[in-house]
Amino acid sequence: LPSSLATKSPCRSFQQALEDVDAALRRLQVKVIDLYQVHFVNDSETLDQVLGPNGSLQGLKKAKEEGKINHIGITGHNPDVLLRAIENEDFETVQMPFNIIENGPDERALLRAAKEQEVGVICMKPLAGGVITEPELSLRWILAQSVSTAIPGMIQPGEVKSNALVGRAPLPLSEKELEKLKKACHPLEENFCRRCMYCMPCPEGIPIYLIQELGDKV
């Protein structure tokens, strides 16, 4: 199967972006990175910083001009912020959480906009952080949506092989399979942390989203 090399960093400034790209090239021992993403852009203030005249987007554009990276992307958990981000044509991909639990109107709006603007969609959390117990069905469901690729976390070598096989020839779910997937996810729907950060900031400094996400995995 063809492969692409992608990485990311929470770079916010012009200089930090250039330094992070150079550091990644050294660590990965390559001369060029296919896709470099501005990571964890979850609020308007951060996006403004990234898009500013001295922001990291300008640094990544320079790195692209110098042939160090081929494409520029952005990652985050807030669909509204990412929707605004991809209005900038310099972002060629958007990485977002998407799965059968996290596929509400906001996520769908972002998918539609990305498709209209020919922005690639990288689906993170395709197994909802590992809590969806039907991985093959979940991946097949996701790949039938308007996404470019999915990036499930993997630990065992066998998981790499099984996930790759799903991606090679993803078959649409039958009604019976879809019902099985929905049934497996039903207990998670009401209380599952979607990492939207709407609960933040907490006046007491408590990382509510982190506690909730850890609770999902207990």
Buried (B, 14 or more C-beta within 10 A) or exposed (E): EEEEBBBBBBBBBBEBBBBBBEEBBEEEEEEBBEBBBBBBBBBEEBBEBBBBEEBBBBBBBBBBEEEBBBBBBBBBBBBBBBBBBBEBEBBBBBBBBBBBBBBEEBBBEBBEBBBEBEBBBBBBBBBBBEBBEBBBBBBBBBBEBEBBBBEBEBEEEEEEEBBEEBBEEBEEBEEEBBEBBBEBBEEBEEEBBBBBBEBEEEEEEEEBBEEBBEEBEE
